């Protein structure tokens, strides 16, 4: 279940990055808004799946509840991001997008380093 958690966070991170590309396309291509809109709903669905996977990794899997709190917080922020976009609140939408990308990358790096250290007990003890 931990591998699935890492995979879903990696997918979420890639989708947040792709959203920055489609945001640029939105301003330069006639139908760019369609790509950006489709990407936002796809990202929201992946984030909901992230919450489900985090809960499964925590409760039955015996993992940390930290992943659940991160997933719930990210879901709340992605939901706010979707609404900010729908209501054209660009002063909120753009900085929140940047913060979501940074948060997602940092969490992915954190998960990967945790997995790396936990798979090598001698390194974790050092």
C-alpha positions as CSV (number, residue, x, y, z in Angstrom):
1,X,0.0,0.0,0.0
2,X,3.0,2.3,0.6
3,X,4.1,1.9,-3.0
4,X,0.6,2.9,-4.1
5,X,0.7,5.9,-1.9
6,X,4.1,7.0,-3.4
7,X,2.7,6.4,-6.9
8,X,-0.5,8.5,-6.3
9,X,1.6,11.3,-4.8
10,X,3.9,11.2,-7.8
11,X,0.9,11.3,-10.2
12,X,-0.6,14.2,-8.2
13,X,2.7,16.1,-8.5
14,X,2.9,15.5,-12.2
15,X,-0.7,16.7,-12.7
16,X,-0.1,19.9,-10.7
17,X,2.9,20.6,-12.9
18,X,0.9,19.8,-16.1
19,X,-1.7,22.3,-14.8
20,X,0.9,25.1,-15.0
21,X,1.5,24.2,-18.6
22,X,-2.2,24.1,-19.5
23,X,-2.6,27.5,-17.7
24,X,-0.1,28.9,-20.1
25,X,-1.9,27.3,-23.0
26,X,-5.1,28.8,-21.8
27,X,-3.7,32.2,-22.6
28,X,-2.2,31.3,-26.0
29,X,-4.4,28.7,-27.6
30,X,-8.1,29.1,-28.5
31,X,-9.3,26.0,-26.7
32,X,-6.6,26.0,-23.9
33,X,-9.3,26.6,-21.3
34,X,-10.7,23.1,-22.1
35,X,-7.4,21.4,-21.3
36,X,-7.0,23.4,-18.1
37,X,-10.5,22.7,-16.9
38,X,-10.2,19.0,-17.7
39,X,-6.9,18.9,-15.9
40,X,-8.3,20.5,-12.8
41,X,-11.1,18.0,-12.5
42,X,-8.6,15.1,-13.2
43,X,-6.3,16.5,-10.5
44,X,-9.2,16.8,-8.0
45,X,-10.2,13.1,-8.6
46,X,-6.6,11.9,-8.2
47,X,-6.5,13.9,-4.9
48,X,-9.6,12.2,-3.7
49,X,-8.0,8.9,-4.6
50,X,-4.9,10.0,-2.7
51,X,-7.1,10.5,0.5
52,X,-8.5,6.9,0.1
53,X,-5.0,5.4,-0.5
54,X,-3.6,7.3,2.5
55,X,-6.4,6.1,4.8
56,X,-5.8,2.5,3.6
57,X,-2.1,2.8,4.1
58,X,-2.7,4.1,7.6
59,X,-5.5,2.0,9.1
60,X,-5.2,-1.5,7.6
61,X,-1.6,-0.9,6.5
62,X,-0.3,0.3,9.8
63,X,1.3,3.4,8.3
64,X,1.5,6.9,9.7
65,X,-1.6,9.1,10.0
66,X,0.6,12.0,8.7
67,X,-0.2,10.9,5.1
68,X,-3.9,11.2,5.8
69,X,-3.6,14.7,7.1
70,X,-1.5,15.7,4.2
71,X,-4.0,14.2,1.7
72,X,-6.9,15.9,3.4
73,X,-5.2,19.2,3.5
74,X,-4.2,18.9,-0.2
75,X,-7.8,18.0,-1.0
76,X,-9.1,21.1,0.8
77,X,-6.6,23.3,-1.1
78,X,-7.3,21.7,-4.5
79,X,-11.0,22.3,-3.9
80,X,-10.3,25.9,-3.0
81,X,-8.2,26.1,-6.1
82,X,-11.0,24.8,-8.4
83,X,-13.4,27.3,-7.0
84,X,-10.9,30.2,-7.3
85,X,-10.5,29.2,-10.9
86,X,-14.2,28.9,-11.5
87,X,-14.8,32.4,-10.0
88,X,-11.8,33.9,-11.8
89,X,-10.0,34.9,-8.6
90,X,-6.6,35.0,-10.3
91,X,-5.0,36.9,-7.4
92,X,-5.7,33.7,-5.3
93,X,-5.6,31.1,-8.0
94,X,-2.1,31.7,-9.3
95,X,-0.2,31.9,-5.9
96,X,-2.1,28.9,-4.6
97,X,-1.1,26.9,-7.7
98,X,2.5,27.7,-7.0
99,X,2.2,26.7,-3.4
100,X,0.4,23.4,-4.3
101,X,3.2,22.5,-6.7
102,X,5.9,23.2,-4.1
103,X,4.0,21.3,-1.4
104,X,3.4,18.4,-3.6
105,X,7.1,18.1,-4.7
106,X,8.3,18.5,-1.1
107,X,5.9,15.8,0.1
108,X,6.9,13.5,-2.7
109,X,10.6,14.0,-1.9
110,X,9.8,13.4,1.8
111,X,8.0,10.1,1.0
112,X,10.8,8.9,-1.2
113,X,13.5,9.7,1.4
114,X,11.4,8.0,4.1
115,X,11.1,4.9,2.0
116,X,14.8,4.9,1.2
117,X,15.8,5.1,4.8
118,X,13.2,2.6,6.0
119,X,14.4,0.0,3.5
120,X,18.0,0.3,4.9
121,X,17.8,-0.1,8.7
122,X,21.5,0.6,9.1
123,X,21.2,4.0,7.4
124,X,18.1,4.8,9.4
125,X,19.9,4.2,12.6
126,X,22.9,6.4,11.6
